[in-house]
Amino acid sequence: MTIRVKIIAIVAILVVIILLTVAFVVTNISTMIKNSNELGIEKENSVTLKSRLDELLAVRDKYNLLEAEYSKYLLQLPRENDMSIFTNEINDIAKYSDVNISSINYSEKAASKEGEKLGLSVIEASLIVEGSYYNIMNFLNTIEKMTRIVKVNNLVFQTTEDDYENINANINIEMYYKN
C-alpha cells in the first residue's frame, strides 16, 4: 500500500468520524433544545397552575369564613320554631345558675312590620323560676348572652313570707326565628 492510499484512507476515516460526530452532536443539540423548550412550557404552566391554585385556596378560605358566619347567624336566628332546643338550653342554664324552673309557656306573637319585612317571627316565652336573687340574676345574664337572639321584656320578683332566701320570678322573653 502506498503512502497516498494510506493518507486517503486516514482522511476518509477522519471525514467519517467528523460526519458521525457532527450528526450525533446535531441530533443531541436539537433534542436538548426541544427538551429545554418543553421544560420552559412546563414551568410556565406550573406558575399559571400555582397562581390558579392560590386563587382557589383564597376562595375556599373565604367560603369557609362565610360558612362559619352563616352557622353563627343560624344559631342566633334559627330557621324554624324548634322549642325543644331552646327548652333544653334554658334547663341547662337553670342547672348552671342553681334555679328551679316551675313552668315554661310558649306563645306565638305577631312580628313588627320591620320583622315581617325581614321574614322574622317572634315566640314569647313566660318562665316562672325560683331561687336566690343572685342566682336568678345570673340566670338572666346567661340567657341574655345566649347565641340565639333573646330579649327579656318583663321581670317580676315575688317573695313569700315564709322563705326570704328563695324568691319567685316571672320572666317574659321574646325569641326570634326566620320563617
RAJOFEN-V286363 format. One record per residue. N is the residue number from 1. PHI is phi in whole degrees, 0 to 359 (999 if undefined). D_LAST is the distance of its C-alpha to the last C-alpha in whole Angstrom. Layout:
((N/PHI/D_LAST) (N/PHI/D_LAST))
This chain:
((1/999/112) (2/270/112) (3/294/111) (4/295/109) (5/293/108) (6/295/106) (7/294/105) (8/295/103) (9/295/102) (10/294/100) (11/296/99) (12/296/97) (13/295/96) (14/297/95) (15/296/93) (16/296/91) (17/296/90) (18/295/89) (19/296/87) (20/295/85) (21/296/84) (22/297/83) (23/297/81) (24/294/80) (25/294/79) (26/296/77) (27/294/75) (28/292/74) (29/294/73) (30/295/71) (31/295/69) (32/294/69) (33/295/68) (34/297/65) (35/296/64) (36/297/63) (37/297/61) (38/296/59) (39/296/58) (40/298/58) (41/295/55) (42/299/54) (43/295/53) (44/298/52) (45/297/49) (46/297/49) (47/296/48) (48/297/46) (49/294/44) (50/295/44) (51/294/42) (52/295/40) (53/298/39) (54/299/38) (55/297/36) (56/294/34) (57/295/34) (58/295/33) (59/295/30) (60/298/29) (61/298/29) (62/295/27) (63/299/24) (64/298/25) (65/296/24) (66/294/21) (67/296/20) (68/295/21) (69/296/19) (70/300/16) (71/297/16) (72/297/17) (73/291/14) (74/293/12) (75/290/14) (76/288/14) (77/225/10) (78/299/9) (79/280/6) (80/223/6) (81/275/9) (82/254/12) (83/287/14) (84/296/17) (85/294/17) (86/297/17) (87/298/20) (88/297/22) (89/297/21) (90/298/22) (91/296/25) (92/296/26) (93/295/26) (94/296/28) (95/298/31) (96/297/31) (97/274/32) (98/63/34) (99/237/33) (100/255/32) (101/265/29) (102/278/30) (103/203/27) (104/227/23) (105/237/21) (106/250/17) (107/211/16) (108/283/13) (109/234/13) (110/291/13) (111/281/11) (112/290/14) (113/299/14) (114/295/14) (115/295/10) (116/294/9) (117/297/11) (118/275/9) (119/79/6) (120/260/6) (121/237/6) (122/238/10) (123/241/12) (124/258/16) (125/240/18) (126/249/22) (127/242/24) (128/239/28) (129/238/30) (130/227/34) (131/169/36) (132/285/38) (133/303/37) (134/292/36) (135/292/34) (136/294/32) (137/295/32) (138/297/31) (139/301/28) (140/296/27) (141/299/27) (142/290/26) (143/298/23) (144/293/22) (145/264/23) (146/298/20) (147/291/18) (148/288/15) (149/286/15) (150/228/16) (151/235/18) (152/274/21) (153/266/22) (154/215/25) (155/216/28) (156/230/31) (157/263/34) (158/223/36) (159/243/40) (160/255/42) (161/291/46) (162/283/47) (163/229/44) (164/275/44) (165/288/43) (166/260/40) (167/235/37) (168/258/34) (169/227/31) (170/261/28) (171/237/25) (172/250/22) (173/234/19) (174/250/16) (175/237/13) (176/246/10) (177/213/7) (178/270/4) (179/291/0))
